[in-house]
């Protein structure tokens, strides 16, 4: 998806236009994620660019798009450019010995209380 979205459309409420733009972006992402994943890939990854114009667009993370859109609206911008391209992604295995802190505190191991009064 490569598109410049207009935020001020004659005869339409700007809040509804903003909701429609966000809906279109989410709908595109969901549609791309439903596609069959190619052999050797684990998931669909997205390359994203965002800016006031196509020339001013910079690389951003997919999860930052909504915040950036809200920032343009808060500044009173009239339009913005979004580019979202799907690409197959491959997960990299964790290095040996690495683990999540959540996994270490999953409640399955022995409990240790520092505040115990024995």
N, C-alpha and C positions, 0 to 999 in steps of 0.2 A: 504494500500500500504506500503510495507516494501521493500526498495530497496536501493542498493548502486549504485550510478551513477558514471560512469567513464567520466571524462572531456576531456581526451586526447585519442582519438581513431585514430589509424593509418589510414591515407588517408582521414581524414575528417577535415574540418576547425573547430577549437575550438569554434568560435562564433556560428556556425550552430549547433554544439553539445549542447552548452548551451541553445540556443533557443529551441531545441527539448526537452531537459530535462524540461525546464519550461513549455512547451506546454503539456507534459505528466502529469505533476503535476496538472496543471489547468484542463485538460481533466478529470482526475480522480475525482477532487473535484466537477466538474459540473455533472458528472455521478452519484456520490453519492447523490448530492442534488436533483436530479430528482427522486430518489426512493421515494416510498410512505412513508409518515411519520407514525410511529406507533401510535396507540391509546394512548392518554394521553401525547403525545409529541407535541411541537410547531415547532421545527426546527431540522435540522441536525447540530450537533456540531462536532468538530474535535479535537481529541487528537493528538498532533504532537510532534515528537522528531527529532532533527537534530544534526549531528556531523560528524567529519571526518571519523569515523568508527562506527559500531554498538555499540561497548563497550563504546565509548566516547560520545554517543548521550545524549543530555539533552532535557528536556521538553521546548518547545517554543510555542508561539502563532502562529496560522495559518498566520496571516497578516505579520509576521516577516520573513517568509520563503524566499521570494524573496531577501530581503536584506542580509540574511545570505548566500544565494547561491552566490550573487554578491561578498560578502566578501571573500568567499573561492576562487573564481576566481581571485580576485585582489591580494590575497596572493600567487597565483600560485599553489594552491592545485590540485592534480591529481584526487581526487574522494571525494564524500561525501555520507553520509547515511541519508535517509529521511524515517520517519515512520509517516503515516497519517492514523488514524483509525476513522471512522465515528461512532457517537453514538447519540441516540436521546436526544434532549435537551428540557428543560422546562423553559420557561420564568418566572422570578419571578416578582410579581407585585411591583410597586414602593410604598415606604412607604407613608402614608398620609402626605400631605403638601409638598411633594417633587415635584419639577417641573424643566423643562429645562429652561436655560436662554434664549434659542431661542424662547420658547413658551411665555415667558414673554415679549419679544420684537418682537412679530409677526406683529406689525403694526396695530393691530385691536383695540387697546385701545386708550385712549386719549393721545395725544402727549404732552410731557412736554419739553420745551426748557429752558435750564438754561441761554442761551445767549440772551434771548429776551430783547429788550429795550422798555419797556412800559412806 
